[in-house]
Each structure stands twice: as C-alpha cells, then as structure tokens.
Amino acid sequence: MTDTVLAVALVLALVLGGLQAGTYYAWASGVMPGLARVEDHAFVEVMRQVNLAIVNPVFLASFVGAPLTAAAAAALADGTARWWAIGGAVLAVATVVVTVARNIPLNDALEAGGTGDPAVARAGFERAWRRWNVVRALTSTASVACLGVAAYLS
C-alpha cells in the first residue's frame, strides 16, 4: 500500500512540477523575448492582464500542488530515493518562495503604477522580473529532475 501511495505522490509531484517548470520555461524562452519587441504601453498592459488572469484554479492547483505532493513523496520515500525526493521538495518550495518574495511584489508594483508613464513602469519591472522568472524556471526544473531520480530509485 505504501509503495502505491508513494508512486501516486511521485507521479503527481512530477506532473504538477512539470507544469510549473513548463510555465516558467515558456515565459523565459518565448513570452518575455516576444514582449521585449513591443512598445512600452503594450508590454505593461499585457503583463497587467496576465498577472490578473494567472490567479485561477488551474494555475494555483499546480503552484500549490507541486510542493505539497513533492513533500508527501519525500515523507513516503526511503533510502537514497528519500534524499532525492527531499531535494525535489526543497526546490519546489524554493520556486514558491521566489514567486511570492520576488515576482509577485514586482507584479503588484506594476499594477500600482496606474496610468503613469509606461516606459518608467517597464524600466522598473522587466529586467528584475525576467531574472527571477529564470530562477524559478531553474528551481522548478531541478525539482522535477530530482523527483524523477527519486521515482527511478523507488
């Protein structure tokens, strides 16, 4: 029974973590480079709208579910697999911490900028947001890799 529960936890952690990693990777590799080509007002408006739209049950299920299921897998695994699962869980939590501590405050500041100069709003946002998004792309991808090793060893 415990092996089945561990397998379910690992599969869920891998799928939910993969969705998170894919989201941040897509933003790092395609969305932000594409938005870099648009005018300031379009950039600011798109980012504001996406920041509102992303707070939805589908995204939040993977955002919250990835670290929770990774932690469950870490608690259930044993031997060397446990250490890999712990690494995956720590990295999944790190992804949430980066988002809450860095990306969300930047999003909030962009929203609070009101209808001021979009060039000023963009200048204070874009570079830092991109940097922290790459960090969470890396932490979430590394989490999935660790969980994959844990699954292989289990």
Protein Blocks (a to p, Z undefined) as FASTA:
>chain_A
ZZmmmmmmmmmmmmmmmmmmmmmmmmmmmmmmmmmmpcfklmmmmmmmmmmmmmcfklmm
mmmmmmmmmmmmmmmpgcjllmmmmmmmmmmmmmmmmmmmmmmmmmmmmmmnmmadfklm
mmmmmmmmmmmmmmmmmmmmmmmmmmmmmmmmZZ
